[in-house]
Amino acid sequence: MAKTVVEIIHIVPLSGVGKKSGNAYDMRFAQCIVHQPNKDTGVIEPIVGELLLPNQFKDLPKGTYEVDFRLSVSQQKRIESVVDTITPYVPKAAPKEPAKATA
């Protein structure tokens, strides 16, 4: 599966105590731009949205990352994708043009 390039532009913390459970929670929602290629044209089309960061990534700084997702079952028994790994994005270098011969 291909990695998804995600640009995190802002992180919103959300913490408190659950009304029903009484358990404390501390979540981070990353405001993102997903740089996704259109399957038909190959053109990168931005998708703007919010991504729930897993606990191990809650202190992640703003920046551009490659994100791998995995499938999970939610509390509502829905199958959804969740973040599996996040690594800093390193753009691939453009191919170098061959040197031109001079006369």
ROFIKE-298619 format. One record per residue: residue number from 0; residue in three letters; x, y, z of N, C-alpha, C, O in turn. Coordinates in nm, 3 decimals. Example, Ala and Ser with C-alpha at 12.3 -4.5 7.8 and 13.67 -1.06 7.14 Angstrom:
BEGIN
<n=0; res=Ala; n.x=1.319; n.y=-0.569; n.z=0.780; ca.x=1.230; ca.y=-0.450; ca.z=0.780; c.x=1.320; c.y=-0.330; c.z=0.780; o.x=1.424; o.y=-0.332; o.z=0.846>
<n=1; res=Ser; n.x=1.285; n.y=-0.225; n.z=0.708; ca.x=1.367; ca.y=-0.106; ca.z=0.714; c.x=1.290; c.y=0.003; c.z=0.787; o.x=1.341; o.y=0.114; o.z=0.804>
END
This chain:
BEGIN
<n=0; res=Met; n.x=0.085; n.y=-0.118; n.z=0.000; ca.x=0.000; ca.y=0.000; ca.z=0.000; c.x=0.089; c.y=0.124; c.z=0.000; o.x=0.190; o.y=0.129; o.z=0.070>
<n=1; res=Ala; n.x=0.050; n.y=0.223; n.z=-0.078; ca.x=0.128; ca.y=0.345; ca.z=-0.089; c.x=0.110; c.y=0.431; c.z=0.036; o.x=0.004; o.y=0.432; o.z=0.098>
<n=2; res=Lys; n.x=0.215; n.y=0.501; n.z=0.069; ca.x=0.206; ca.y=0.594; ca.z=0.181; c.x=0.135; c.y=0.721; c.z=0.135; o.x=0.141; o.y=0.757; o.z=0.017>
<n=3; res=Thr; n.x=0.070; n.y=0.787; n.z=0.226; ca.x=-0.003; ca.y=0.908; ca.z=0.197; c.x=0.074; c.y=1.027; c.z=0.249; o.x=0.117; o.y=1.027; o.z=0.364>
<n=4; res=Val; n.x=0.093; n.y=1.130; n.z=0.166; ca.x=0.164; ca.y=1.250; ca.z=0.209; c.x=0.063; c.y=1.344; c.z=0.275; o.x=-0.035; o.y=1.384; o.z=0.213>
<n=5; res=Val; n.x=0.090; n.y=1.377; n.z=0.401; ca.x=0.000; ca.y=1.459; ca.z=0.481; c.x=0.079; c.y=1.578; c.z=0.536; o.x=0.184; o.y=1.560; o.z=0.599>
<n=6; res=Glu; n.x=0.028; n.y=1.697; n.z=0.513; ca.x=0.088; ca.y=1.819; ca.z=0.567; c.x=0.006; c.y=1.863; c.z=0.688; o.x=-0.111; o.y=1.900; o.z=0.674>
<n=7; res=Ile; n.x=0.067; n.y=1.858; n.z=0.806; ca.x=-0.001; ca.y=1.901; ca.z=0.928; c.x=0.024; c.y=2.050; c.z=0.946; o.x=0.139; o.y=2.093; o.z=0.957>
<n=8; res=Ile; n.x=-0.085; n.y=2.128; n.z=0.947; ca.x=-0.070; ca.y=2.274; ca.z=0.956; c.x=-0.107; c.y=2.329; c.z=1.093; o.x=-0.070; o.y=2.442; o.z=1.126>
<n=9; res=His; n.x=-0.179; n.y=2.250; n.z=1.173; ca.x=-0.216; ca.y=2.294; ca.z=1.307; c.x=-0.262; c.y=2.173; c.z=1.387; o.x=-0.322; o.y=2.081; o.z=1.331>
<n=10; res=Ile; n.x=-0.234; n.y=2.172; n.z=1.516; ca.x=-0.279; ca.y=2.062; ca.z=1.601; c.x=-0.367; c.y=2.118; c.z=1.712; o.x=-0.329; o.y=2.212; o.z=1.782>
<n=11; res=Val; n.x=-0.485; n.y=2.058; n.z=1.726; ca.x=-0.583; ca.y=2.102; ca.z=1.826; c.x=-0.588; c.y=1.998; c.z=1.938; o.x=-0.627; o.y=1.884; o.z=1.914>
<n=12; res=Pro; n.x=-0.549; n.y=2.037; n.z=2.061; ca.x=-0.561; ca.y=1.942; ca.z=2.173; c.x=-0.704; c.y=1.940; c.z=2.225; o.x=-0.773; o.y=2.042; o.z=2.226>
<n=13; res=Leu; n.x=-0.748; n.y=1.824; n.z=2.269; ca.x=-0.880; ca.y=1.808; ca.z=2.329; c.x=-0.864; c.y=1.714; c.z=2.448; o.x=-0.829; o.y=1.598; o.z=2.431>
<n=14; res=Ser; n.x=-0.891; n.y=1.764; n.z=2.567; ca.x=-0.877; ca.y=1.681; ca.z=2.687; c.x=-0.991; c.y=1.712; c.z=2.783; o.x=-1.055; o.y=1.816; o.z=2.775>
<n=15; res=Gly; n.x=-1.013; n.y=1.619; n.z=2.872; ca.x=-1.118; ca.y=1.636; ca.z=2.970; c.x=-1.148; c.y=1.504; c.z=3.038; o.x=-1.065; o.y=1.414; o.z=3.041>
<n=16; res=Val; n.x=-1.270; n.y=1.494; n.z=3.092; ca.x=-1.315; ca.y=1.374; ca.z=3.160; c.x=-1.448; c.y=1.332; c.z=3.097; o.x=-1.539; o.y=1.413; o.z=3.083>
<n=17; res=Gly; n.x=-1.457; n.y=1.204; n.z=3.060; ca.x=-1.579; ca.y=1.153; ca.z=2.999; c.x=-1.696; c.y=1.159; c.z=3.095; o.x=-1.684; o.y=1.120; o.z=3.212>
<n=18; res=Lys; n.x=-1.811; n.y=1.208; n.z=3.047; ca.x=-1.930; ca.y=1.222; ca.z=3.133; c.x=-1.981; c.y=1.087; c.z=3.182; o.x=-2.015; o.y=1.072; o.z=3.299>
<n=19; res=Lys; n.x=-1.987; n.y=0.990; n.z=3.092; ca.x=-2.041; ca.y=0.859; ca.z=3.129; c.x=-1.940; c.y=0.775; c.z=3.205; o.x=-1.972; o.y=0.715; o.z=3.307>
<n=20; res=Ser; n.x=-1.817; n.y=0.771; n.z=3.155; ca.x=-1.717; ca.y=0.681; ca.z=3.213; c.x=-1.641; c.y=0.742; c.z=3.330; o.x=-1.595; o.y=0.670; o.z=3.419>
<n=21; res=Gly; n.x=-1.628; n.y=0.874; n.z=3.330; ca.x=-1.547; ca.y=0.938; ca.z=3.432; c.x=-1.398; c.y=0.926; c.z=3.405; o.x=-1.316; o.y=0.967; o.z=3.487>
<n=22; res=Asn; n.x=-1.362; n.y=0.868; n.z=3.289; ca.x=-1.221; ca.y=0.851; ca.z=3.253; c.x=-1.166; c.y=0.976; c.z=3.188; o.x=-1.235; o.y=1.044; o.z=3.111>
<n=23; res=Ala; n.x=-1.041; n.y=1.007; n.z=3.219; ca.x=-0.975; ca.y=1.121; ca.z=3.157; c.x=-0.937; c.y=1.085; c.z=3.013; o.x=-0.906; o.y=0.970; o.z=2.983>
<n=24; res=Tyr; n.x=-0.940; n.y=1.184; n.z=2.924; ca.x=-0.896; ca.y=1.164; ca.z=2.786; c.x=-0.809; c.y=1.282; c.z=2.744; o.x=-0.824; o.y=1.394; o.z=2.795>
<n=25; res=Asp; n.x=-0.719; n.y=1.255; n.z=2.651; ca.x=-0.627; ca.y=1.356; ca.z=2.600; c.x=-0.599; c.y=1.320; c.z=2.455; o.x=-0.521; o.y=1.229; o.z=2.427>
<n=26; res=Met; n.x=-0.661; n.y=1.392; n.z=2.363; ca.x=-0.649; ca.y=1.361; ca.z=2.220; c.x=-0.590; c.y=1.480; c.z=2.146; o.x=-0.597; o.y=1.594; o.z=2.192>
<n=27; res=Arg; n.x=-0.534; n.y=1.452; n.z=2.030; ca.x=-0.482; ca.y=1.557; ca.z=1.942; c.x=-0.542; c.y=1.537; c.z=1.804; o.x=-0.535; o.y=1.428; o.z=1.746>
<n=28; res=Phe; n.x=-0.603; n.y=1.643; n.z=1.752; ca.x=-0.657; ca.y=1.642; ca.z=1.616; c.x=-0.568; c.y=1.729; c.z=1.529; o.x=-0.551; o.y=1.848; o.z=1.556>
<n=29; res=Ala; n.x=-0.511; n.y=1.669; n.z=1.425; ca.x=-0.422; ca.y=1.742; ca.z=1.335; c.x=-0.505; c.y=1.797; c.z=1.219; o.x=-0.572; o.y=1.723; o.z=1.148>
<n=30; res=Gln; n.x=-0.500; n.y=1.928; n.z=1.201; ca.x=-0.562; ca.y=1.992; ca.z=1.086; c.x=-0.465; c.y=1.971; c.z=0.970; o.x=-0.349; o.y=2.010; o.z=0.979>
<n=31; res=Cys; n.x=-0.512; n.y=1.909; n.z=0.863; ca.x=-0.421; ca.y=1.860; ca.z=0.759; c.x=-0.463; c.y=1.897; c.z=0.618; o.x=-0.579; o.y=1.926; o.z=0.589>
<n=32; res=Ile; n.x=-0.364; n.y=1.893; n.z=0.533; ca.x=-0.385; ca.y=1.891; ca.z=0.388; c.x=-0.324; c.y=1.759; c.z=0.340; o.x=-0.204; o.y=1.735; o.z=0.356>
<n=33; res=Val; n.x=-0.409; n.y=1.675; n.z=0.281; ca.x=-0.360; ca.y=1.548; ca.z=0.226; c.x=-0.330; c.y=1.571; c.z=0.080; o.x=-0.415; o.y=1.620; o.z=0.005>
<n=34; res=His; n.x=-0.209; n.y=1.537; n.z=0.039; ca.x=-0.166; ca.y=1.554; ca.z=-0.100; c.x=-0.186; c.y=1.421; c.z=-0.171; o.x=-0.099; o.y=1.334; o.z=-0.171>
<n=35; res=Gln; n.x=-0.304; n.y=1.406; n.z=-0.233; ca.x=-0.342; ca.y=1.278; ca.z=-0.292; c.x=-0.350; c.y=1.288; c.z=-0.443; o.x=-0.416; o.y=1.377; o.z=-0.496>
<n=36; res=Pro; n.x=-0.281; n.y=1.197; n.z=-0.513; ca.x=-0.291; ca.y=1.200; ca.z=-0.659; c.x=-0.427; c.y=1.148; c.z=-0.706; o.x=-0.478; o.y=1.049; o.z=-0.654>
<n=37; res=Asn; n.x=-0.483; n.y=1.215; n.z=-0.806; ca.x=-0.606; ca.y=1.169; ca.z=-0.870; c.x=-0.573; c.y=1.040; c.z=-0.945; o.x=-0.478; o.y=1.037; o.z=-1.023>
<n=38; res=Lys; n.x=-0.652; n.y=0.935; n.z=-0.923; ca.x=-0.623; ca.y=0.805; ca.z=-0.985; c.x=-0.628; c.y=0.810; c.z=-1.136; o.x=-0.557; o.y=0.736; o.z=-1.203>
<n=39; res=Asp; n.x=-0.712; n.y=0.898; n.z=-1.192; ca.x=-0.728; ca.y=0.904; ca.z=-1.338; c.x=-0.624; c.y=0.992; c.z=-1.405; o.x=-0.573; o.y=0.958; o.z=-1.512>
<n=40; res=Thr; n.x=-0.592; n.y=1.107; n.z=-1.343; ca.x=-0.504; ca.y=1.204; ca.z=-1.408; c.x=-0.363; c.y=1.207; c.z=-1.351; o.x=-0.271; o.y=1.253; o.z=-1.418>
<n=41; res=Gly; n.x=-0.345; n.y=1.158; n.z=-1.227; ca.x=-0.214; ca.y=1.165; ca.z=-1.163; c.x=-0.185; c.y=1.301; c.z=-1.101; o.x=-0.081; o.y=1.318; o.z=-1.038>
<n=42; res=Val; n.x=-0.275; n.y=1.397; n.z=-1.119; ca.x=-0.257; ca.y=1.532; ca.z=-1.065; c.x=-0.282; c.y=1.528; c.z=-0.914; o.x=-0.379; o.y=1.467; o.z=-0.868>
<n=43; res=Ile; n.x=-0.195; n.y=1.594; n.z=-0.838; ca.x=-0.213; ca.y=1.601; ca.z=-0.693; c.x=-0.331; c.y=1.691; c.z=-0.662; o.x=-0.334; o.y=1.808; o.z=-0.702>
<n=44; res=Glu; n.x=-0.428; n.y=1.637; n.z=-0.590; ca.x=-0.546; ca.y=1.713; ca.z=-0.550; c.x=-0.549; c.y=1.720; c.z=-0.398; o.x=-0.556; o.y=1.616; o.z=-0.332>
<n=45; res=Pro; n.x=-0.545; n.y=1.840; n.z=-0.341; ca.x=-0.544; ca.y=1.851; ca.z=-0.195; c.x=-0.680; c.y=1.818; c.z=-0.134; o.x=-0.785; o.y=1.852; o.z=-0.189>
<n=46; res=Ile; n.x=-0.675; n.y=1.749; n.z=-0.020; ca.x=-0.794; ca.y=1.721; ca.z=0.059; c.x=-0.768; c.y=1.781; c.z=0.196; o.x=-0.666; o.y=1.751; o.z=0.258>
<n=47; res=Val; n.x=-0.858; n.y=1.866; n.z=0.243; ca.x=-0.841; ca.y=1.933; ca.z=0.372; c.x=-0.930; c.y=1.864; c.z=0.474; o.x=-1.048; o.y=1.840; o.z=0.447>
<n=48; res=Gly; n.x=-0.874; n.y=1.832; n.z=0.591; ca.x=-0.954; ca.y=1.766; ca.z=0.693; c.x=-0.879; c.y=1.754; c.z=0.823; o.x=-0.775; o.y=1.816; o.z=0.845>
<n=49; res=Glu; n.x=-0.935; n.y=1.671; n.z=0.910; ca.x=-0.884; ca.y=1.654; ca.z=1.044; c.x=-0.846; c.y=1.507; c.z=1.064; o.x=-0.917; o.y=1.417; o.z=1.019>
<n=50; res=Leu; n.x=-0.733; n.y=1.484; n.z=1.130; ca.x=-0.681; ca.y=1.350; ca.z=1.152; c.x=-0.656; c.y=1.330; c.z=1.301; o.x=-0.585; o.y=1.409; o.z=1.363>
<n=51; res=Leu; n.x=-0.715; n.y=1.226; n.z=1.358; ca.x=-0.691; ca.y=1.194; ca.z=1.499; c.x=-0.554; c.y=1.129; c.z=1.510; o.x=-0.529; o.y=1.025; o.z=1.448>
<n=52; res=Leu; n.x=-0.466; n.y=1.189; n.z=1.588; ca.x=-0.332; ca.y=1.134; ca.z=1.605; c.x=-0.331; c.y=1.031; c.z=1.718; o.x=-0.383; o.y=1.058; o.z=1.827>
<n=53; res=Pro; n.x=-0.274; n.y=0.913; n.z=1.695; ca.x=-0.259; ca.y=0.815; ca.z=1.803; c.x=-0.170; c.y=0.872; c.z=1.915; o.x=-0.090; o.y=0.964; o.z=1.892>
<n=54; res=Asn; n.x=-0.183; n.y=0.817; n.z=2.035; ca.x=-0.109; ca.y=0.867; ca.z=2.151; c.x=0.041; c.y=0.880; c.z=2.127; o.x=0.102; o.y=0.977; o.z=2.171>
<n=55; res=Gln; n.x=0.101; n.y=0.784; n.z=2.057; ca.x=0.247; ca.y=0.789; ca.z=2.036; c.x=0.290; c.y=0.904; c.z=1.946; o.x=0.408; o.y=0.935; o.z=1.939>
<n=56; res=Phe; n.x=0.194; n.y=0.967; n.z=1.876; ca.x=0.226; ca.y=1.079; ca.z=1.787; c.x=0.165; c.y=1.211; c.z=1.835; o.x=0.164; o.y=1.308; o.z=1.759>
<n=57; res=Lys; n.x=0.115; n.y=1.216; n.z=1.958; ca.x=0.042; ca.y=1.336; ca.z=2.002; c.x=0.131; c.y=1.459; c.z=2.016; o.x=0.079; o.y=1.571; o.z=2.016>
<n=58; res=Asp; n.x=0.261; n.y=1.443; n.z=2.028; ca.x=0.353; ca.y=1.557; ca.z=2.038; c.x=0.422; c.y=1.588; c.z=1.905; o.x=0.524; o.y=1.657; o.z=1.903>
<n=59; res=Leu; n.x=0.369; n.y=1.538; n.z=1.797; ca.x=0.425; ca.y=1.558; ca.z=1.664; c.x=0.420; c.y=1.706; c.z=1.626; o.x=0.316; o.y=1.769; o.z=1.641>
<n=60; res=Pro; n.x=0.531; n.y=1.763; n.z=1.578; ca.x=0.527; ca.y=1.904; ca.z=1.536; c.x=0.462; c.y=1.919; c.z=1.398; o.x=0.447; o.y=1.822; o.z=1.324>
<n=61; res=Lys; n.x=0.423; n.y=2.042; n.z=1.367; ca.x=0.370; ca.y=2.070; ca.z=1.233; c.x=0.477; c.y=2.032; c.z=1.131; o.x=0.596; o.y=2.040; o.z=1.159>
<n=62; res=Gly; n.x=0.433; n.y=1.992; n.z=1.013; ca.x=0.526; ca.y=1.955; ca.z=0.908; c.x=0.460; c.y=1.863; c.z=0.808; o.x=0.338; o.y=1.843; o.z=0.811>
<n=63; res=Thr; n.x=0.540; n.y=1.808; n.z=0.719; ca.x=0.491; ca.y=1.718; ca.z=0.615; c.x=0.542; c.y=1.578; c.z=0.643; o.x=0.661; o.y=1.557; o.z=0.669>
<n=64; res=Tyr; n.x=0.451; n.y=1.481; n.z=0.636; ca.x=0.481; ca.y=1.344; ca.z=0.675; c.x=0.426; c.y=1.244; c.z=0.574; o.x=0.334; o.y=1.275; o.z=0.498>
<n=65; res=Glu; n.x=0.484; n.y=1.124; n.z=0.576; ca.x=0.427; ca.y=1.010; ca.z=0.505; c.x=0.353; c.y=0.928; c.z=0.610; o.x=0.410; o.y=0.893; o.z=0.714>
<n=66; res=Val; n.x=0.227; n.y=0.897; n.z=0.583; ca.x=0.144; ca.y=0.828; ca.z=0.680; c.x=0.097; c.y=0.695; c.z=0.622; o.x=0.048; o.y=0.689; o.z=0.510>
<n=67; res=Asp; n.x=0.113; n.y=0.589; n.z=0.701; ca.x=0.057; ca.y=0.459; ca.z=0.668; c.x=-0.068; c.y=0.440; c.z=0.752; o.x=-0.069; o.y=0.474; o.z=0.871>
<n=68; res=Phe; n.x=-0.172; n.y=0.388; n.z=0.692; ca.x=-0.297; ca.y=0.363; ca.z=0.762; c.x=-0.320; c.y=0.213; c.z=0.772; o.x=-0.268; o.y=0.136; o.z=0.691>
<n=69; res=Arg; n.x=-0.398; n.y=0.171; n.z=0.872; ca.x=-0.441; ca.y=0.033; ca.z=0.886; c.x=-0.590; c.y=0.034; c.z=0.915; o.x=-0.645; o.y=0.136; o.z=0.955>
<n=70; res=Leu; n.x=-0.655; n.y=-0.079; n.z=0.893; ca.x=-0.797; ca.y=-0.089; ca.z=0.921; c.x=-0.819; c.y=-0.123; c.z=1.068; o.x=-0.739; o.y=-0.193; o.z=1.129>
<n=71; res=Ser; n.x=-0.928; n.y=-0.072; n.z=1.122; ca.x=-0.964; ca.y=-0.094; ca.z=1.262; c.x=-1.116; c.y=-0.098; c.z=1.272; o.x=-1.186; o.y=-0.051; o.z=1.182>
<n=72; res=Val; n.x=-1.167; n.y=-0.154; n.z=1.382; ca.x=-1.311; ca.y=-0.156; ca.z=1.406; c.x=-1.339; c.y=-0.055; c.z=1.517; o.x=-1.281; o.y=-0.063; o.z=1.625>
<n=73; res=Ser; n.x=-1.429; n.y=0.039; n.z=1.490; ca.x=-1.462; ca.y=0.144; ca.z=1.588; c.x=-1.555; c.y=0.090; c.z=1.696; o.x=-1.602; o.y=-0.024; o.z=1.688>
<n=74; res=Gln; n.x=-1.582; n.y=0.172; n.z=1.797; ca.x=-1.675; ca.y=0.135; ca.z=1.903; c.x=-1.816; c.y=0.112; c.z=1.847; o.x=-1.895; o.y=0.038; o.z=1.905>
<n=75; res=Gln; n.x=-1.845; n.y=0.176; n.z=1.734; ca.x=-1.976; ca.y=0.158; ca.z=1.669; c.x=-1.976; c.y=0.039; c.z=1.572; o.x=-2.071; o.y=0.021; o.z=1.496>
<n=76; res=Lys; n.x=-1.869; n.y=-0.041; n.z=1.577; ca.x=-1.853; ca.y=-0.161; ca.z=1.492; c.x=-1.834; c.y=-0.127; c.z=1.344; o.x=-1.860; o.y=-0.210; o.z=1.257>
<n=77; res=Arg; n.x=-1.788; n.y=-0.006; n.z=1.316; ca.x=-1.762; ca.y=0.034; ca.z=1.178; c.x=-1.615; c.y=0.011; c.z=1.147; o.x=-1.527; o.y=0.035; o.z=1.230>
<n=78; res=Ile; n.x=-1.589; n.y=-0.036; n.z=1.026; ca.x=-1.451; ca.y=-0.052; ca.z=0.982; c.x=-1.404; c.y=0.084; c.z=0.933; o.x=-1.469; o.y=0.147; o.z=0.850>
<n=79; res=Glu; n.x=-1.290; n.y=0.127; n.z=0.986; ca.x=-1.235; ca.y=0.258; ca.z=0.948; c.x=-1.084; c.y=0.248; c.z=0.943; o.x=-1.024; o.y=0.155; o.z=0.997>
<n=80; res=Ser; n.x=-1.023; n.y=0.346; n.z=0.878; ca.x=-0.877; ca.y=0.348; ca.z=0.874; c.x=-0.826; c.y=0.438; c.z=0.986; o.x=-0.885; o.y=0.541; o.z=1.018>
<n=81; res=Val; n.x=-0.716; n.y=0.395; n.z=1.045; ca.x=-0.652; ca.y=0.472; ca.z=1.151; c.x=-0.502; c.y=0.482; c.z=1.119; o.x=-0.447; o.y=0.400; o.z=1.044>
<n=82; res=Val; n.x=-0.437; n.y=0.581; n.z=1.178; ca.x=-0.294; ca.y=0.600; ca.z=1.155; c.x=-0.217; c.y=0.483; c.z=1.214; o.x=-0.239; o.y=0.444; o.z=1.329>
<n=83; res=Asp; n.x=-0.128; n.y=0.427; n.z=1.135; ca.x=-0.041; ca.y=0.319; ca.z=1.183; c.x=0.099; c.y=0.373; c.z=1.210; o.x=0.151; o.y=0.359; o.z=1.321>
<n=84; res=Thr; n.x=0.160; n.y=0.435; n.z=1.108; ca.x=0.293; ca.y=0.494; ca.z=1.126; c.x=0.297; c.y=0.631; c.z=1.060; o.x=0.226; o.y=0.659; o.z=0.963>
<n=85; res=Ile; n.x=0.383; n.y=0.717; n.z=1.115; ca.x=0.408; ca.y=0.850; ca.z=1.059; c.x=0.558; c.y=0.869; c.z=1.054; o.x=0.628; o.y=0.852; o.z=1.154>
<n=86; res=Thr; n.x=0.608; n.y=0.906; n.z=0.936; ca.x=0.752; ca.y=0.935; ca.z=0.922; c.x=0.767; c.y=1.067; c.z=0.847; o.x=0.683; o.y=1.101; o.z=0.763>
<n=87; res=Pro; n.x=0.873; n.y=1.142; n.z=0.877; ca.x=0.894; ca.y=1.268; ca.z=0.804; c.x=0.901; c.y=1.243; c.z=0.654; o.x=0.960; o.y=1.145; o.z=0.609>
<n=88; res=Tyr; n.x=0.841; n.y=1.332; n.z=0.578; ca.x=0.838; ca.y=1.321; ca.z=0.432; c.x=0.966; c.y=1.378; c.z=0.375; o.x=1.005; o.y=1.491; o.z=0.405>
<n=89; res=Val; n.x=1.030; n.y=1.299; n.z=0.291; ca.x=1.149; ca.y=1.344; ca.z=0.220; c.x=1.118; c.y=1.338; c.z=0.072; o.x=1.107; o.y=1.229; o.z=0.015>
<n=90; res=Pro; n.x=1.102; n.y=1.456; n.z=0.008; ca.x=1.069; ca.y=1.455; ca.z=-0.136; c.x=1.177; c.y=1.385; c.z=-0.217; o.x=1.297; o.y=1.397; o.z=-0.189>
<n=91; res=Lys; n.x=1.132; n.y=1.313; n.z=-0.316; ca.x=1.227; ca.y=1.247; ca.z=-0.406; c.x=1.290; c.y=1.351; c.z=-0.496; o.x=1.222; o.y=1.440; o.z=-0.547>
<n=92; res=Ala; n.x=1.419; n.y=1.339; n.z=-0.515; ca.x=1.490; ca.y=1.434; ca.z=-0.601; c.x=1.446; c.y=1.416; c.z=-0.746; o.x=1.422; o.y=1.304; o.z=-0.791>
<n=93; res=Ala; n.x=1.435; n.y=1.527; n.z=-0.816; ca.x=1.401; ca.y=1.522; ca.z=-0.958; c.x=1.519; c.y=1.461; c.z=-1.034; o.x=1.635; o.y=1.485; o.z=-0.998>
<n=94; res=Pro; n.x=1.491; n.y=1.384; n.z=-1.137; ca.x=1.602; ca.y=1.325; ca.z=-1.213; c.x=1.689; c.y=1.434; c.z=-1.274; o.x=1.640; o.y=1.535; o.z=-1.325>
<n=95; res=Lys; n.x=1.818; n.y=1.413; n.z=-1.267; ca.x=1.913; ca.y=1.510; ca.z=-1.323; c.x=1.917; c.y=1.496; c.z=-1.473; o.x=1.914; o.y=1.386; o.z=-1.529>
<n=96; res=Glu; n.x=1.925; n.y=1.613; n.z=-1.539; ca.x=1.937; ca.y=1.611; ca.z=-1.684; c.x=2.084; c.y=1.584; c.z=-1.718; o.x=2.174; o.y=1.632; o.z=-1.649>
<n=97; res=Pro; n.x=2.107; n.y=1.508; n.z=-1.825; ca.x=2.246; ca.y=1.482; ca.z=-1.864; c.x=2.314; c.y=1.613; c.z=-1.904; o.x=2.251; o.y=1.703; o.z=-1.959>
<n=98; res=Ala; n.x=2.443; n.y=1.621; n.z=-1.876; ca.x=2.519; ca.y=1.740; ca.z=-1.911; c.x=2.523; c.y=1.755; c.z=-2.063; o.x=2.540; o.y=1.658; o.z=-2.136>
<n=99; res=Lys; n.x=2.509; n.y=1.879; n.z=-2.108; ca.x=2.511; ca.y=1.905; ca.z=-2.252; c.x=2.657; c.y=1.928; c.z=-2.294; o.x=2.735; o.y=1.995; o.z=-2.226>
<n=100; res=Ala; n.x=2.690; n.y=1.871; n.z=-2.408; ca.x=2.825; ca.y=1.887; ca.z=-2.461; c.x=2.840; c.y=2.030; c.z=-2.517; o.x=2.750; o.y=2.082; o.z=-2.582>
<n=101; res=Thr; n.x=2.954; n.y=2.088; n.z=-2.489; ca.x=2.979; ca.y=2.223; ca.z=-2.543; c.x=3.070; c.y=2.211; c.z=-2.662; o.x=3.157; o.y=2.124; o.z=-2.667>
<n=102; res=Ala; n.x=3.052; n.y=2.300; n.z=-2.759; ca.x=3.131; ca.y=2.295; ca.z=-2.882; c.x=3.257; c.y=2.376; c.z=-2.868; o.x=3.336; o.y=2.383; o.z=-2.962>
END
